[in-house]
Structures are given as structure tokens and as C-alpha cells.
Amino acid sequence: MPAASEVRCDVKNIGLADMGRNRIDWANQSMKVLQLIRQEFSRTKPLKGIRMSACLHVTSETANLAITLREGGADVVLCASNPLSTQDDVAACLVRDYSIPVFAIKGEDNDTYYQHMNAALDHNPQITMDDGADLVTTLLTKHQAKAENVIGGTEETTTGVIRLRAMAKQGVLRYPVIAVNDAMTKHMFDNRYGTGQSTIDGVVRCTNVLLAGSKFIVAGYGWCGRGLAMRARGMGADVIVTEIDPTRALEAVMDGFRVMPMHEAAKIGDVFVTVTGNKNVIARQHFEVMKDGAIISNSGHFNVEIDIPALDSMSVSKRTTREFVEEFSLKDGRKINLLGEGRLINLAAAEGHPASVMDMSFANQALAAEYLVKNRGKLEKRVYPVPEDQDRRVAKLKLESMAVNIDKLTPQQEEYLASWSEGT
Ligand SMILES: NC(=O)c1ccc[n+]([C@@H]2O[C@H](COP(=O)([O-])OP(=O)(O)OC[C@H]3O[C@@H](n4cnc5c(N)ncnc54)[C@H](O)[C@@H]3O)[C@@H](O)[C@H]2O)c1
């Protein structure tokens, strides 16, 4: 292992490493499935000598993934998948104690964000690991020659999978990518329970707003939106959902939420959170009718869900009133509070998902990397689902780690389920 001083990196302050170590250890305690995979990887070394560039939120959970990949023999470098989501102490610890090159500083500007991504690509990866598909996009647009060396990639989030499918459809995707997000043991738990809880955490940490009795608007009733609406209701909020998909809207209605278009919700909401993966979901016409003091935030992947340039152009002034809270004063005297620059609020103002849910997401990431190496040269240049047996294995291991036992099919039941002739 090279000395920390020899490790390529751009982190805020290496002196923060002790605190980062505590956080990484704390997260590790709740990541039992990843621990098992790490033990297996350290015996079997499935990623031996493989160069990997990972563009993920640099958090304590991601650190445990990076350590697992390294244990499996990979040569890993890490850069941030969002300018505001890095935990600087964790980044410092990975460099100092694990000699893992990290390029990430919380609050970095857009240019630095892309410089860091380029630094991760200088590693000439054989596997890319993305959260939002910025790494693969940068590789395919600015470093095309590097695609030749890539065995495959993995993608963590809904928005990234959508972008990758668009690339595959247009024939520009140059290597196979596994859609980790689409594993049941990822989106059903991480997006729903992880985003649900941590988004509330982010909103409350930076505002200290009382949710009980507030009108809480959730834009988008997908996996994240369902979790968020459920948790906001649990805190006593009057939750209103906005949607564009009739089935999802119907589901929200039957789950007991009021559903209405954003132009109506905008007039009554106290707290707004967008989780759609779409752009300009809250826009000028909505700011025009919002109540004085409305709080607006986003937990979707990119900071385009709220039309911040429109809000800026409608404002006479703005000031930072608390950390991660920017108050925009409108020409008519109303004030609107934007949280975390419109970036995913659970990572900007809180700590992202709890480790025990990232355990499953990152178990899937590690196993997907192993799968890519095992199937090197056999996969096409398209987006693949996580293999079903991998998904079931992660669920089984998670249940075991929680000491939850379930029933097994009896031979008679197996026969019954496999036959079509038995009716009454
Ligand atoms: N904050 C986090 O940590 C975190 C975690 C996981 C996913 N994400 C991101 O959150 C976003 C949502 O992910 P998901 O898994 O819930 O996706 P999803 O596809 O399950 O749900 C998105 C929902 O938004 C709806 N929608 C689209 N445009 C809309 C609009 N204009 N108004 C209202 N609703 C609209 C869609 O109909 C859909 O039901 C993505 O960008 C994803 O990458 C964030």
C-alpha cells in the first residue's frame, strides 16, 4: 500500500481523517451483508488487478464499498457524484488510512466537479461505477479512446439508468452497464425507506421546521416519493402529492393522500420536496402563487427539478439565513426559502441514507462488479438488469443479518405451484 503522501487526491483537509474513520466504522456496523461479501472477496479476489473508477456520493457507506472492492483486489479511485454530497472527513480517511485516491470536496464548483471526474478517468478504468451517469457521459464524450479498455459499468440511481437507456437506444453506449438501481433489493428499500427518512432528516436539520400540521407537498409518487410521503405523514404533516402518471396518482389517492396539480398545491404548501427525476417541476408560475415563507427543496438526482434561474430573476435580493437555507425576497415582498441549492437535500444537509439500507445497494454494486469481470467479453453494449439470483441472495443475507427466518416451500407446495392441472 503506498504511503498517504504518495496517493493522488484532492480532498479538503487530510487532518479530518480521524473523524472520517469513526464515521466509516459506525456505518460498517450496520452493513452486515457488505461485510460478508468483503470477507468472501478477501478470500477469492474476484476483482484482482481490475482498475475501477467510481463516481458516487463520497459518504461513510461508499467508503465501506470502496474498501470492499479493494479487498476484492480492485485498484479503485473515487470522485464525487454531486458537488454537495461529499463528507470531507470520510474522503480524508480513505486517502490517509486506505491509500484510496479520492477527488471530492464538499461545495466544489462545477469546474472542480468535472476536474475531479477527469482525474478519476485518468485511472483508465476497466469498470466504471456511477451514480447519475455523469462519469460514463464524460468518458464517452471527452475521453472516447478510454472506452476501449472498459469491461463494463454499474449504475446506482433511477436518473442514471434513464440516461444510460437513452444512450443505448441511440447506439452511443460503448460497453455493458448493470442497472443496480433496478434490483428489487435496491429501489424498493434504498429509494423508498432510505430517501423517505433521510429527506425528512435533511429538511428538518437545516430548517428545524415543525412538520406536524404543515402542508407538505411531495412532487412525484415513485419509489422515493412513496417513502417520503409515508414518512412525512408519520410526522403529522398533511401530505399532498403531485404526479403526471395516472397509475401512480391513483396509487397515491388509494394510499390516502390528496392529489392535485402543482399549480394548486403551490398555493397551499408550506414545505415542498421534488423527487421526480424531471426538470422545472416547480417553476415560475408556481413561485408566483406560493405563500410567504414557503420552503422548497429537492431530493431527485439533479438540481433541475426547481427552476432556480426563474426564482432568481423574480427576486430583488437573496441571503443565507441558515446553513443550506437561502431566502429569496420577491418583488411583491414575499419570501421563498430554497434548501441546499436545490441539490438532493438528504445528502446536502443530512448524511444521505442510513447505512443499513445502503448495505443492500452496495452489496449489489460489489456483486455486479464481480459479475462484469466473470462475464467479460460476453455482454453486449446495453443496460442489463441485476441477475435475479444475485437480488435474491442479497435479500436472503439481509434477512439473516436481521435474524429473521421465513418459511420454505414444502415439496407438495412446490409441486402444486408448478402444476396447472390442480384447480379446486
Ligand atoms: N435523494 C436520494 O438519495 C435519491 C435516492 C434514490 C433516487 N434518487 C433520485 O430521485 C429521483 C426519483 O427516483 P425514483 O426512483 O422515485 O423514480 P421513479 O421513476 O420511481 O419515480 C419518479 C416519479 O415522478 C413522476 N414525475 C415525473 N415528472 C413529474 C412531474 N413533472 N410532476 C410530478 N411527478 C412527476 C413520475 O411519474 C414517477 O412516478 C431520481 O432522480 C433518482 O435518481 C434520489
The ligand as a Gaussian input file, in Angstrom:
#p B3LYP/6-31G(d) Opt

LIG

0 1
 N      -32.056000      11.608000      -2.770000
 C      -31.563000      10.402000      -2.952000
 O      -30.721000       9.942000      -2.184000
 C      -32.086000       9.549000      -4.068000
 C      -32.118000       8.151000      -3.938000
 C      -32.633000       7.396000      -4.980000
 C      -33.073000       8.032000      -6.135000
 N      -32.966000       9.395000      -6.237000
 C      -33.430000      10.134000      -7.426000
 O      -34.776000      10.547000      -7.171000
 C      -35.475000      10.680000      -8.415000
 C      -36.743000       9.805000      -8.366000
 O      -36.365000       8.442000      -8.261000
 P      -37.467000       7.272000      -8.149000
 O      -36.706000       6.013000      -8.008000
 O      -38.517000       7.651000      -7.194000
 O      -38.053000       7.350000      -9.635000
 P      -39.477000       6.810000     -10.161000
 O      -39.360000       6.745000     -11.637000
 O      -39.889000       5.601000      -9.391000
 O      -40.483000       7.989000      -9.746000
 C      -40.485000       9.279000     -10.312000
 C      -41.948000       9.727000     -10.324000
 O      -42.003000      11.118000     -10.669000
 C      -43.137000      11.301000     -11.520000
 N      -42.969000      12.550000     -12.283000
 C      -42.228000      12.787000     -13.391000
 N      -42.375000      14.078000     -13.771000
 C      -43.206000      14.664000     -12.889000
 C      -43.755000      15.968000     -12.743000
 N      -43.469000      16.936000     -13.619000
 N      -44.590000      16.207000     -11.697000
 C      -44.917000      15.236000     -10.806000
 N      -44.441000      13.967000     -10.902000
 C      -43.596000      13.688000     -11.925000
 C      -43.141000      10.052000     -12.385000
 O      -44.436000       9.842000     -12.957000
 C      -42.794000       8.975000     -11.360000
 O      -43.957000       8.423000     -10.737000
 C      -34.477000      10.283000      -9.480000
 O      -33.818000      11.434000      -9.945000
 C      -33.496000       9.397000      -8.729000
 O      -32.266000       9.294000      -9.385000
 C      -32.524000      10.163000      -5.218000

